């Protein structure tokens, strides 16, 4: 009775916020977007709790991650800026090492290898000034090891559970102590991939995602008991590699190839964690005053890590590539009485839009809500507006270690239904009509040179205004020309 009373005292003008940022989850990897009619090779993943979110909220089908890899997207959430502007254009690990792969003719610019660092303008800092208890649970991967930004507490979170400078777990299993040990019985050796702060779950037959859901639930309960609105950033390391099986769910995946069965169990683990959090909101009677957002930091892994190349079908490409499979992601939002249940939208939105959107619904001065690139999409989520007149830019002056031309340095822009990809090394363009050709199979660059020139001009001007850093020609030691000079 007392707990219910406390819950009722929370201001409806200060909604609780649960933002679930999954890692490497593809656009089609939930039942909310999984249709065998579109592609019968797609795994039929069962995600009833994520589906529940979609049924009770809005599903945005043209949602994108800010980048095709994790750290840049996560930094864009906290800053409200595109990666080209904040210059964290690749994933980070150690502050003094470049994680890019070598390219035969180009090298990356002097990008922000140390990752995100403390600033009063970061999302959790702003929410904290608005009276929120800010909680991070799971993967952080904002700042590199050896910098203050590797600790989420330094970035504005009141509480950090299991977050540090690495973007993947050594192991998902408690019996392995979540460590990347050379032996599963000798845990004396340490690795940069060891998940910190979960010692209470060591040597237990418990999956990492389950442990994180338990900890997140406890933090929610503590915030409610203290009568504080809360911002929970729940970031399960899943479904990032290592693609390990969760025995709890393997019985439902016996007809799949081995690696796909393990992957499906990772997805089911995430879905179960979502269910734990949604159930906790209901038990605490705060469902109606809690905004829940579910998304991913980039597209799904496809064509490597043991996975077939068609796992983002009908989209082309995968994580690290500029094609739709690299940065099209699921995005679902639920807020009872504010967001129409069971609704969908084709509005063009991106991760850094979430920063000003969340600030729109909390008590802050307008001067506290300004960001460089993100747009307030509140009217999209609430069904009052359907489309936005805007474009999105992805900038990646890096080569990925994975083989294949799709992982080379590039920049891309989507405007309307058109998408232009600019490949840095050979200064070549690809142009696609995504409405007619969502799988990006028909390059229109040669037949529509005038449109290529116009989009290249827009892309060049935006990048220069944002202070984007271009790939560097190794022989000349200078940046390659801007796109409108190709």
PEPEMO-V857885 format. One record per residue. N is the residue number from 1. PSI is psi in whole degrees, 0 to 359 (999 if undefined). NEAR is the number of other ideal C-beta (glycine too) atoms within 12 Angstrom. D_CENTER is the distance of its C-alpha to the mean C-alpha in Angstrom with 2 decimals. Layout:
# PEPEMO-V857885
N,PSI,NEAR,D_CENTER
N,PSI,NEAR,D_CENTER
This chain:
# PEPEMO-V857885
1,313,8,38.14
2,320,12,37.39
3,319,19,33.64
4,322,15,33.64
5,317,14,35.56
6,319,20,33.12
7,322,33,30.22
8,340,18,32.29
9,343,20,32.81
10,134,30,29.18
11,133,20,29.12
12,347,22,27.73
13,352,16,26.96
14,77,29,24.47
15,145,40,22.16
16,152,43,20.31
17,125,41,16.53
18,111,46,14.33
19,115,45,10.58
20,111,46,9.03
21,98,47,5.47
22,159,47,6.21
23,121,47,6.07
24,23,50,7.31
25,122,48,8.31
26,159,45,10.24
27,328,47,11.26
28,11,38,14.55
29,21,46,13.92
30,160,41,15.11
31,344,29,18.55
32,338,39,17.32
33,20,36,16.96
34,103,33,19.06
35,114,18,22.45
36,340,16,24.97
37,332,9,26.90
38,324,17,24.37
39,108,22,24.19
40,358,13,26.17
41,347,21,24.61
42,137,31,21.26
43,139,39,21.10
44,90,24,21.97
45,131,38,19.47
46,115,25,20.71
47,73,38,18.28
48,328,21,20.76
49,323,33,18.90
50,322,40,15.83
51,321,27,18.62
52,318,29,20.37
53,314,40,17.60
54,320,34,17.82
55,331,23,21.60
56,2,31,21.74
57,214,37,19.35
58,139,42,17.90
59,123,40,15.82
60,113,40,14.52
61,350,30,15.17
62,45,36,14.48
63,144,44,10.93
64,150,46,8.88
65,154,49,5.84
66,339,48,7.80
67,171,50,8.30
68,6,49,8.87
69,171,46,8.13
70,301,48,6.19
71,314,47,8.53
72,318,46,8.97
73,315,50,5.69
74,323,49,6.10
75,325,48,9.66
76,325,48,9.47
77,314,49,8.48
78,334,51,11.49
79,334,44,13.71
80,10,36,13.36
81,153,40,14.11
82,153,46,13.04
83,325,52,12.81
84,330,40,16.35
85,314,32,17.60
86,353,42,16.26
87,15,35,16.96
88,86,45,14.26
89,4,47,13.91
90,171,42,13.31
91,148,46,12.23
92,161,43,14.73
93,292,30,17.08
94,141,20,20.58
95,340,23,21.44
96,17,14,24.26
97,139,19,22.90
98,123,27,21.17
99,0,33,18.88
100,153,31,19.47
101,155,23,21.90
102,143,17,25.33
103,145,29,26.27
104,331,14,29.96
105,343,20,30.41
106,161,32,27.49
107,156,30,25.83
108,156,35,22.77
109,181,31,23.65
110,73,17,23.79
111,176,37,20.08
112,80,33,18.78
113,337,32,18.79
114,351,30,19.02
115,199,47,15.56
116,139,45,15.18
117,165,31,18.48
118,140,24,20.12
119,143,23,20.76
120,349,17,22.12
121,2,29,19.82
122,151,39,16.53
123,309,47,15.16
124,328,43,16.42
125,317,29,19.66
126,318,35,20.24
127,325,41,19.69
128,322,28,21.98
129,338,23,24.59
130,4,31,24.44
131,9,24,25.52
132,146,38,22.38
133,123,32,22.01
134,125,37,18.59
135,128,44,17.25
136,132,44,14.55
137,121,44,14.50
138,217,51,12.98
139,128,45,10.80
140,283,48,11.08
141,36,50,11.20
142,310,52,11.77
143,148,40,15.40
144,156,36,17.41
145,140,30,20.12
146,5,22,23.30
147,157,27,21.90
148,328,22,21.70
149,349,38,17.95
150,345,33,17.51
151,113,30,18.62
152,334,41,16.46
153,328,27,19.87
154,350,28,20.59
155,8,41,17.61
156,3,37,18.92
157,134,35,18.24
158,333,29,21.50
159,135,32,20.44
160,122,32,18.40
161,110,39,18.35
162,15,40,17.48
163,141,40,15.21
164,203,42,16.36
165,357,41,15.89
166,153,39,14.97
167,7,41,11.77
168,153,38,13.61
169,151,44,16.49
170,321,33,20.00
171,152,34,20.59
172,358,46,19.33
173,132,35,22.95
174,328,32,24.85
175,343,22,27.98
176,3,33,26.48
177,27,36,25.58
178,33,44,21.96
179,154,35,23.46
180,62,26,23.55
181,149,23,27.32
182,337,16,29.73
183,143,13,31.53
184,8,19,30.45
185,338,13,33.59
186,106,12,33.79
187,23,24,31.04
188,333,12,32.88
189,145,17,30.77
190,155,18,27.56
191,155,24,24.49
192,342,25,21.55
193,357,32,19.40
194,128,30,21.25
195,125,46,19.23
196,158,30,21.17
197,12,27,22.75
198,35,37,23.09
199,330,18,26.70
200,342,17,27.90
201,1,31,26.18
202,145,24,27.54
203,14,18,29.96
204,149,19,29.00
205,73,16,28.18
206,139,28,24.80
207,148,38,21.33
208,315,48,18.66
209,325,49,16.47
210,318,36,19.74
211,318,38,20.65
212,322,46,17.46
213,321,39,18.12
214,313,30,21.68
215,320,36,20.90
216,320,38,18.56
217,318,32,21.41
218,322,24,23.91
219,322,37,22.13
220,313,41,21.98
221,319,26,25.67
222,320,24,26.58
223,317,35,25.10
224,318,35,26.95
225,329,22,30.10
226,3,22,29.98
227,37,22,29.65
228,131,31,26.57
229,149,36,23.71
230,152,47,20.48
231,113,48,16.83
232,118,48,15.02
233,101,49,11.53
234,114,44,11.34
235,81,50,9.02
236,137,47,10.95
237,331,46,11.07
238,148,48,11.54
239,33,51,11.36
240,155,41,11.33
241,152,30,14.86
242,137,28,17.56
243,90,34,17.83
244,150,38,20.24
245,143,31,22.03
246,109,37,22.18
247,334,22,25.90
248,330,23,25.55
249,358,32,24.06
250,334,23,25.70
251,339,15,28.73
252,2,25,26.85
253,21,28,25.68
254,341,15,29.09
255,3,13,29.49
256,156,28,26.44
257,156,18,26.59
258,309,18,25.94
259,326,25,22.52
260,328,33,21.33
261,317,28,22.93
262,318,31,21.07
263,316,40,17.71
264,324,41,18.77
265,328,37,19.72
266,316,48,16.30
267,317,50,14.91
268,327,41,17.94
269,318,43,17.34
270,315,49,14.00
271,319,43,15.93
272,321,31,18.79
273,320,43,16.86
274,319,45,15.70
275,320,29,19.42
276,315,31,20.55
277,317,48,18.72
278,319,37,19.95
279,323,20,23.39
280,322,34,23.50
281,322,38,22.97
282,316,21,25.86
283,321,18,28.10
284,358,32,27.74
285,39,22,28.45
286,13,41,25.59
287,314,29,23.75
288,336,23,25.22
289,29,30,24.15
290,122,41,20.55
291,124,41,17.63
292,128,44,14.94
293,133,45,11.53
294,127,45,9.48
295,185,48,6.22
296,157,52,3.65
297,347,52,1.38
298,179,53,5.08
299,173,45,8.37
300,156,54,10.59
301,129,42,13.18
302,129,42,16.46
303,2,30,19.73
304,181,26,19.42
305,28,28,19.12
306,358,20,21.88
307,144,35,20.14
308,164,22,21.98
309,0,25,20.98
310,17,24,20.88
311,357,42,18.06
312,9,47,16.01
313,142,34,19.35
314,3,31,20.43
315,150,40,17.69
316,147,35,18.52
317,187,46,16.77
318,183,40,13.78
319,138,48,11.04
320,351,45,12.66
321,159,43,14.75
322,359,47,15.19
323,170,45,16.11
324,325,43,14.47
325,344,41,13.35
326,332,45,11.25
327,1,51,9.04
328,129,47,10.15
329,159,47,7.92
330,145,49,9.40
331,119,48,9.76
332,140,47,12.65
333,138,45,14.46
334,130,43,17.71
335,96,35,20.34
336,140,25,23.83
337,356,17,26.49
338,319,28,24.11
339,124,37,21.82
340,128,23,23.97
341,145,22,23.45
342,19,19,22.82
343,162,27,21.99
344,160,26,19.92
345,143,31,19.12
346,16,23,18.86
347,144,34,18.00
348,108,33,15.95
349,161,43,12.99
350,161,45,9.92
351,315,49,7.24
352,354,44,10.10
353,335,42,12.35
354,331,48,11.24
355,301,44,13.00
356,334,34,16.41
357,315,39,16.12
358,320,45,15.97
359,333,39,18.71
360,333,33,20.76
361,15,36,21.38
362,163,34,22.57
363,92,21,25.87
364,153,25,25.42
365,153,12,27.53
366,326,11,26.44
367,340,11,26.55
368,351,25,23.80
369,3,27,21.43
370,139,21,21.48
371,167,32,18.58
372,316,24,18.83
373,327,36,16.68
374,147,35,14.77
375,146,33,16.96
376,111,29,17.94
377,25,39,17.19
378,318,31,19.15
379,333,23,21.80
380,312,36,19.51
381,325,39,18.25
382,2,28,21.87
383,13,24,23.33
384,345,18,25.48
385,146,19,24.12
386,316,23,22.76
387,154,18,21.98
388,141,28,21.18
389,93,11,23.12
390,173,27,20.57
391,161,28,18.98
392,138,43,15.68
393,137,44,15.88
394,130,49,13.89
395,120,49,15.77
396,84,52,15.86
397,51,41,19.30
398,152,46,18.77
399,139,34,19.84
400,151,36,18.01
401,341,20,20.36
402,141,27,20.10
403,152,14,23.14
404,140,21,23.17
405,334,23,23.46
406,350,34,20.04
407,17,31,18.56
408,166,35,20.85
409,136,46,20.34
410,167,45,19.67
411,146,47,18.70
412,154,45,18.07
413,137,42,18.62
414,126,37,18.48
415,118,27,21.25
416,231,24,22.42
417,1,22,22.60
418,146,32,23.08
419,126,48,20.85
420,129,45,22.29
421,128,43,21.17
422,115,44,23.10
423,121,33,23.71
424,318,39,24.86
425,309,26,27.34
426,9,19,29.65
427,60,24,28.79
428,149,24,28.34
429,151,35,26.64
430,138,35,25.32
431,132,34,25.37
432,146,36,24.21
433,102,25,24.94
434,338,34,21.90
435,316,16,23.99
436,337,14,26.66
437,66,22,24.75
438,339,30,21.13
439,2,25,21.46
440,56,36,22.35
441,344,19,25.64
442,99,19,28.04
443,120,23,27.85
444,7,26,29.79
445,320,27,30.00
446,331,14,33.63
447,348,13,34.86
448,59,21,33.20
449,327,16,33.75
450,321,14,34.20
451,324,25,30.80
452,315,30,29.24
453,319,21,31.16
454,314,23,30.08
455,324,36,26.34
456,323,35,26.83
457,314,23,28.67
458,317,29,26.00
459,317,40,23.33
460,313,29,25.69
461,318,19,26.57
462,314,32,23.06
463,318,38,22.08
464,322,24,25.34
465,325,17,24.95
466,351,25,21.52
467,29,22,23.07
468,148,36,21.01
469,127,32,22.29
470,159,39,23.60
471,152,40,24.23
472,132,26,27.62
473,119,23,30.56
474,321,18,31.84
475,317,11,35.45
476,338,13,35.76
477,20,11,33.43
478,157,14,32.17
479,146,24,29.08
480,161,36,29.26
481,159,20,30.30
482,162,26,28.14
483,326,36,27.50
484,356,22,30.38
485,2,16,32.78
486,999,26,32.07
